[in-house]
Amino acid sequence: MTSRLATRGLELRYADRIVVRDLDLEIPDHAVTAIVGPNACGKSTLLRGLARLLAPTAGGVTLDGTDIHRIPARTLAKSLGLLPQQPVTPEAITVEALVRLGRHPHQRVFSTWSGADQEAVERALARTGVDALRDRPVDRLSGGQRQRAWIALALAQETDLLLLDEPTTFLDLRHQLDVLDLVAELNADGGRTVVMVLHDLGQAARYADHLVVVHDGALAAAGPPGEVLTAELVERVFDVPCRVVPDPETGTPLVVPLARKASPSSVH
């Protein structure tokens, strides 16, 4: 397994509270990695650390062996794209104008918009299926369409690494699957390395090549879903007794919670 993006002894804090502690991690190249774990365990904080949005208080993050905080911002933006959990849409901006913002790292001072820039935007619009929406205001799109527009912006950056923080949040099941299918296609067709934070363990196991399980800010497990996702791990990390069975559609691990006994106070 090769890895361009890695952490060593990573510690991340908010004020005096340690959120991620002593974390060693290697992100496999040309693969889809899903970061999973209970609420408030440090998943999104870890992604922020990988994206250089949060400075470590110990250890560090490296890209191609170089401390990510020593890489110039414009250079980093040509290698690593980020879709935050709840991106703020500029008021009244159209889909195409939003996607064009992805070309900012490739622009020089006083440079003009080039044919190569427009080609990158056209590819991103087509790849995400929002080319027909290019003139629509982003704030008037459905949740699934809006998420695709933001992914198109990240694609227009033409980075090899794409980080997605809970890309399916607030979407219904159909649009969740649309976004995850798109992620899988981006990886399969272009070999792009994708790291995404997910809540749904079944979706993580189905769409990811590599799982990173975080518990109380530490690494609980990492590896292929079929090796990592066990009933013992789910009960230890999520406090949910379960069975792990093969998904009848894909054969990937599927978590089936055990029935809970009703408490005396809930029986009438």
Disulfide bonds with the S-S distance in Angstrom:
none
